[in-house]
Amino acid sequence: MNFKFNKGDYVETIDGKIGYIDIIHMNCHDVMYGFTMRTSEGIGYGYEGEDLVDLNKKFKRIGKYNFSVGSELKPLSSNINWDFDIKNEGIFKHNIRLGMFDMYDKINEIVNYINKSK
């Protein structure tokens, strides 16, 4: 999986360091190979190469990526009560129920896709 980190992204490490990305390390082909995290105390920590192979072993969070989440997302339960009160009976109520089933199936399809891509 590819990640895009930006200068200023929040960083939290497994060992409790908290800071932000201060410098992105790029090679001559404009490919990121590391970054420097700066803490609120002004201390810089560089991460390159092996540090970035298994991100979940070093980091809890970098920017929008959360590496401390459980191993898998859980699909929606099949024990959902689909009897909700709608004033209009007939085709309108039937169509809403079908829409809810479609939404339920689509959410579980997305959850399964995310779990497979990890």
Order of alpha helices (4+ residues) and beta strands (2+ residues): beta-beta-beta-beta-alpha-beta-beta-alpha
